[in-house]
Amino acid sequence: MDTEEQTLLSCPAGVPVKVLRVAGGAGFHLRLKNLGLVEGKTLTKVHSHPFGGPVTVRLQHTQLAIGHGMAKRIYVEISS
């Protein structure tokens, strides 16, 4: 499988991905940590809404909607 780093926004839907790193400040890191989106965590992108809308992800048994701008700063790789 492809192991290249890509953003959560650009990764395909329906494929499990592993969070590699997050580009942002302490507040952004804390916000994601509170949602459970931390480095090393595996999640699945469910859907990307067009025109800058939210990105829906499944993290364990929970679905979250995160902003388009947030998804561009979360770097992932496709899990094997």
C-alpha positions as CSV (number, residue, x, y, z in Angstrom):
1,M,0.0,0.0,0.0
2,D,1.0,3.6,-0.4
3,T,2.8,4.9,2.7
4,E,3.4,8.5,1.6
5,E,2.4,11.3,3.9
6,Q,-0.7,13.2,2.8
7,T,-3.2,15.4,4.5
8,L,-6.5,14.1,5.9
9,L,-8.2,16.4,3.4
10,S,-6.5,14.7,0.4
11,C,-6.7,11.1,1.5
12,P,-9.4,8.8,0.1
13,A,-12.6,8.1,2.0
14,G,-13.3,4.7,3.4
15,V,-9.6,3.8,3.9
16,P,-8.1,3.5,7.4
17,V,-5.3,6.0,8.0
18,K,-2.8,6.7,10.8
19,V,-2.2,10.2,12.1
20,L,1.5,11.0,11.6
21,R,1.7,14.6,12.7
22,V,-0.3,17.8,13.1
23,A,0.9,21.2,11.9
24,G,-0.3,23.9,14.3
25,G,0.1,25.6,17.6
26,A,-0.5,24.4,21.1
27,G,-4.2,25.4,21.0
28,F,-4.8,23.4,17.8
29,H,-3.0,20.4,19.3
30,L,-5.1,20.6,22.5
31,R,-8.3,20.8,20.5
32,L,-7.5,17.7,18.5
33,K,-6.3,15.9,21.7
34,N,-9.6,16.6,23.3
35,L,-11.3,15.0,20.3
36,G,-9.1,12.0,20.4
37,L,-7.2,12.8,17.2
38,V,-3.6,12.3,18.3
39,E,-0.4,11.1,16.6
40,G,-0.4,7.3,16.1
41,K,-4.3,7.0,16.2
42,T,-6.0,5.2,13.4
43,L,-9.2,6.7,11.9
44,T,-11.2,6.5,8.7
45,K,-12.3,9.5,6.6
46,V,-16.0,9.0,5.9
47,H,-16.8,12.0,3.7
48,S,-15.5,15.4,2.5
49,H,-18.1,18.0,1.8
50,P,-17.4,20.2,-1.2
51,F,-16.6,23.9,-1.3
52,G,-14.6,23.9,2.0
53,G,-17.2,22.2,4.1
54,P,-16.4,19.8,7.0
55,V,-14.6,16.5,6.8
56,T,-16.3,13.6,8.6
57,V,-14.1,11.0,10.2
58,R,-14.7,7.8,12.2
59,L,-12.6,7.3,15.2
60,Q,-13.3,4.0,16.9
61,H,-17.1,4.1,17.3
62,T,-17.5,7.8,17.0
63,Q,-18.0,10.0,14.0
64,L,-16.6,13.6,14.1
65,A,-16.9,16.5,11.8
66,I,-13.9,18.7,11.6
67,G,-13.3,21.8,9.6
68,H,-11.7,21.9,6.2
69,G,-8.8,24.0,7.4
70,M,-8.2,21.6,10.3
71,A,-8.1,18.6,8.0
72,K,-5.5,20.3,5.8
73,R,-3.1,20.4,8.8
74,I,-3.5,16.8,9.9
75,Y,-0.9,14.6,8.1
76,V,-1.7,10.9,7.7
77,E,-0.5,7.7,6.0
78,I,-2.6,4.8,4.8
79,S,-2.6,2.0,7.3
80,S,-1.7,-1.4,6.2
